[in-house]
């Protein structure tokens, strides 16, 4: 099996080390990944934007749900091919 597809991998300059994904069982997935040695996290500054007071706009409930399910996987160039494979194979057992 070759390298997994990583959006942005062809960029000249990488400023990221983690890869976002969603899980309906985010806490359990993070716990499983951490028990397998991967520094997965859910912490993020991403938050849905609240509508202005007096606005007819609705609260962005779908965006809030999406953000609450988002986790970040460690994925960086120094990670060995074997570690990437192990990470990929750990994800289905964590969901």
C-alpha positions as semicolon CSV with decimal commas, in nm:
position;residue;x (nm);y (nm);z (nm)
1;X;0,000;0,000;0,000
2;X;0,140;0,344;-0,094
3;X;0,125;0,675;0,085
4;X;-0,226;0,798;0,171
5;X;-0,357;1,104;-0,010
6;X;-0,281;1,414;0,195
7;X;-0,439;1,742;0,081
8;X;-0,170;2,008;0,050
9;X;0,115;1,756;0,033
10;X;0,239;1,914;-0,291
11;X;0,269;2,260;-0,136
12;X;0,617;2,412;-0,135
13;X;0,590;2,508;0,232
14;X;0,410;2,310;0,499
15;X;0,290;2,488;0,811
16;X;0,073;2,211;0,947
17;X;0,139;1,899;1,147
18;X;-0,210;1,767;1,198
19;X;-0,491;1,645;0,978
20;X;-0,860;1,709;1,056
21;X;-1,131;1,445;1,040
22;X;-1,473;1,396;1,200
23;X;-1,603;1,124;1,426
24;X;-1,934;1,090;1,603
25;X;-1,735;0,932;1,888
26;X;-1,454;1,189;1,902
27;X;-1,354;1,134;2,267
28;X;-1,337;0,755;2,227
29;X;-1,138;0,788;1,905
30;X;-0,890;1,024;2,067
31;X;-0,849;0,787;2,363
32;X;-0,786;0,491;2,132
33;X;-0,539;0,681;1,917
34;X;-0,353;0,807;2,223
35;X;-0,336;0,455;2,368
36;X;-0,168;0,353;2,041
37;X;0,087;0,634;2,073
38;X;-0,068;0,900;1,848
39;X;-0,113;1,255;1,979
40;X;-0,468;1,308;1,855
41;X;-0,656;1,607;1,988
42;X;-0,987;1,786;1,964
43;X;-0,870;2,128;2,078
44;X;-0,931;2,397;1,822
45;X;-0,996;2,765;1,792
46;X;-1,250;2,693;1,519
47;X;-1,594;2,798;1,635
48;X;-1,916;2,876;1,448
49;X;-1,993;3,244;1,422
50;X;-2,293;3,352;1,626
51;X;-2,545;3,573;1,447
52;X;-2,550;3,936;1,552
53;X;-2,805;4,039;1,811
54;X;-3,128;4,138;1,638
55;X;-3,032;3,952;1,320
56;X;-3,280;3,720;1,152
57;X;-2,997;3,471;1,091
58;X;-3,023;3,136;1,269
59;X;-2,757;2,991;1,499
60;X;-2,530;2,772;1,279
61;X;-2,627;2,442;1,443
62;X;-2,481;2,225;1,165
63;X;-2,148;2,405;1,187
64;X;-2,145;2,366;1,565
65;X;-2,219;1,993;1,530
66;X;-1,942;1,956;1,271
67;X;-1,687;2,134;1,493
68;X;-1,784;1,920;1,795
69;X;-1,703;1,604;1,596
70;X;-1,373;1,730;1,452
71;X;-1,050;1,575;1,573
72;X;-0,694;1,631;1,459
73;X;-0,457;1,349;1,373
74;X;-0,079;1,389;1,379
75;X;0,047;1,381;1,021
76;X;0,381;1,532;0,931
77;X;0,673;1,456;0,699
78;X;0,892;1,301;0,970
79;X;0,627;1,037;1,045
80;X;0,751;0,707;0,902
81;X;0,553;0,514;0,641
82;X;0,503;0,239;0,900
83;X;0,362;0,489;1,152
84;X;0,124;0,632;0,890
85;X;0,003;0,280;0,811
86;X;-0,044;0,209;1,182
87;X;-0,238;0,536;1,221
88;X;-0,462;0,448;0,926
89;X;-0,524;0,099;1,061
90;X;-0,604;0,233;1,410
91;X;-0,880;0,468;1,291
92;X;-1,146;0,204;1,207
93;X;-1,112;0,045;1,553
94;X;-1,152;0,384;1,717
95;X;-1,480;0,481;1,549
